[in-house]
Amino acid sequence: MNVSSVYRAAGKLPRITRWKPGQNLRFPIDEKGLPGFKKWVSTNPFNPGVHSAFDLMAYEGNDGRVVVGMPPRTPVYAMMDGIVLDILRQGPHGCYSSMDLVHSFCCTENFTSFISVSLIHLIAAKDLTVGMPTPVRKGQLLGTLMGRHRDRMPWDYHLHLAMAVGRGCFDKSGLFSGRIADTNIDPEPILFPREKPQFFSIGVPLNS
Ligand SMILES: [Zn+2]
């Protein structure tokens, strides 16, 4: 029995459907919580080998100005049903923690390919703990970005969101083996299927 069967038996398995482009996702950050929000801009896009992610960091406001940095403690939500596989422990200010989720299983026997989402600079929600994989539902609170700190810059307040196609399996105790980041893919067209966000340079080198 793999962990899917364990969770299914307990009635806790998230509804896993095979991911496909254009799938209706829950956007990980609630735009209503961003003062004067008009649209997202791209400050640190996917760049293979350099920055294998998209940063939700800045937006254009209703006054046309670009706001850099998310409000401290911005909530972050699950984009799809899935299983939180791994949460790295928090670093300074909690802002270097990383949470790896797997979503959208395509199960064949004990082997599974999936989309994984890694969220970095996130403080995990209290009901998600380091250790045992935890099923999550689309829209569930996963955590918050860090709180306000005097020594941080506005662009430090962002969600680093990476996506990958992975393969692996769970054993009956719930342990996962496999690779969660075999092939990094560009999250931008998945986050923004209709309109590509404009690039906006914030004028400082970004590497996380
Ligand atoms: Zn990043």
Residues whose N, C-alpha, C, O or C-beta is under 5 A from the ligand:
A	BS01	ZN	A53 D55 H160 S208
